[in-house]
Amino acid sequence: MERIYLDHAATTPMHPRVIEKMIEVMNTNFGNPSSIHSFGREARHYIDNSRETLAKSIGAKENEIIFTSGGTEADNMALFGVAESLQHKGKHIITTQVEHHAVLHACQRLEKMGFEVTYLPVDETGEISLDVLQKALREDTILVSIMYGNNEVGTIQPIKGIGELLQSHQALFHSDAVQAYGIEEINVDGLQVDLLSVSAHKINGPKGTGFLYVRDKVKLVPRAYGGEQERKRRAGTENVAAIVGFQEAAKIASEDRLAKREIYQEFKKTLIEQLKEHDIEFSLNGMLEKSLPHVLNLSFPGTNVEAMLVNLDLAGIAVSSGSACTAGSIEPSHVLVAMYGKESDRLINSIRFSFGINTTEEQIIKTAEETARIVSRLKK
């Protein structure tokens, strides 16, 4: 039985070129990048090259990139770092109800520390209102944190509009771009964001590495203390091989980004058309336009998400019910709750399909056939 992986929004397989590059570094260099001898300088050279590549990928300067252990640390560094450094200007933070838990749980912790957080609502497509954001802004607002593209339903927020709105305000603008980086064209100056979080394992790079973009003017209080790595902003010996793997993954993502976008959008259309041909009742969560091309979230009335996931897995198809970080949780998706309310049936019957480099049209057709068969059986 062929196993079909359609959960690329959770994590992606490492690209062979990434693995090859990492092994090369691990075989030839073990120096500490902070050491001044030749072994250390070689390691530092790898990091400097990677930082340059990754900075260019978002239109940033090299000194604006802080390497982290991934998206969660980048989000936490942004929120706690800004909150502590700017608390003398105010203690109000704005985010949305549909953020990744790395942001939401950080905000909940900040509330316990005396900060006030406004959680913006979204409409049925998962998008915030710029008017509502503008009304939520206060004189003491110091940070606005709004994700670029949602990891569960794919909705892209009006990031450029938010950046423009905040130009006349003291609040800094952070965006969690973990799900969007590598598939969307991102330029930090064009978007007018001050901080941006990215993770390598979403773009066929290694797990355990990422970066936080921090605009030159922004002062962050560090979250880790020790050495003077990352210009004293993030202590700890750098993971050289993983950082080089991240660089290679970013290069690969940029090489065929537009082609991949078109392919993934076609996969969405094919899956939807095939399900319609099998006369299966379903609804789209989110929207096809203004959404990440590789994420498709569908509601299947009359089914149960747990039964769907188990049956699809038995058929060799890996999908999910939303964020991988809440796998095994009996709590309904906070994203779908924000979009449709606590009483909606969509909370218990929605599946996320997400595509990646190894996905084929044949797999999409097979997935539609198996999904239709399972839905028909479960509804009897």
C-alpha positions, 0 to 999 in steps of 0.5 A: 500500500502506498503511503500518502503524506498530506500533512506538510503544514505540520512538518516537511520531509528534508530535501536530499540536498539539505541532508547532503549539505548537512552531512558535508558540514558535520563531516568536515567541520566541528569547530565552535563558531565563537573560537578564533582559531581556524576551526572556529573561523570555518564554522563562523564562515558557514553561519555568516554565509547562511545568515546572508542568504536568509536575510536576502530571502526576506529583504533584510540586513544580515545583522537583523537575523537572529538564529533560534531553535525554531518558530516557537522560540522566535515567537516567544523571543519577539513577544517577551523581548518586546514586552520587557523592553517597551513596558515603560511605554505601555503594557497593551498588546494586540494579537488575534484569536487564530494565532499559533499557540506559540503566540497565544500561550505567550500572550496568556503568560504576559497577561499573568505578568501584568500586561493587557492583551486584546485578541482580535476576532476574525470573520468566517473566512478567518480574516481580521478587520483593519477597522477593528484593529484600528479601534483596538489600538491605544496610546499604550499599545506597544506590540501588534502580533498577527500571523502572515498565513494561518497554519490550519485554514491557510487564510492570509492576513492583510499584513501590508495594510496592518504595517501601513496602519501602524506607521503612525503608531508607537506599536511594533509589528510582529508577524509569525510567518512560519507557515508562509515563508518559502511559499509566499513572497515576503519583503519586510520593508514592503510589509513594514513589519518590525519582527518576523518568525520563521522555521526551517522544518516547514520548508524541507529543512531540519527541525530545531532551527529557525530565525527571528528577523528584528529590525535594526531600531528594535531593542529586545531583552534577551530570553537566554543568557550566557555567551555573546552569540547572535550579537548578545541577543541569543546566547548558546553555541550555534547549531552550524549544520542545521543552520547550513541546512536551513540555508540550503532549504531556503535556496531550494524554496526560492528556486521554484517557488512560483511553480510550486504555488501553481501546482499546489493551487491545482491540487486544491482544485483537483481535490475539490473537483474529485470530491464533487464528482463522488457526490460528497457533501463538504464545505470549505473552511476559509477561502481559496483566494487570499490563502496559502496555496498548500493548505486546504481545510474541509468540513465533512458534515455527518462525520467525526474527525477522529474516525476520519483521521483513523480511517484515512491513516488505515488507508495510508493517508496522513492528514490532520485536524489542524495544528500538529502542536495540539495533536491528541488534544480533545479541545476543538480547534481554536481557529475554527471556534473563532471563525464559526463559534463554539456550537458549529458542527465544523469543529468536529468534522474538519480535516486539513490537507496540506501539500509539499514537494513529494505530492503528486496529482495521482495521490490527490485523486487517490486521496479524494477517492478514499476520503469519499469512500470513508465519508460515505461509510461513516454517514450510513 
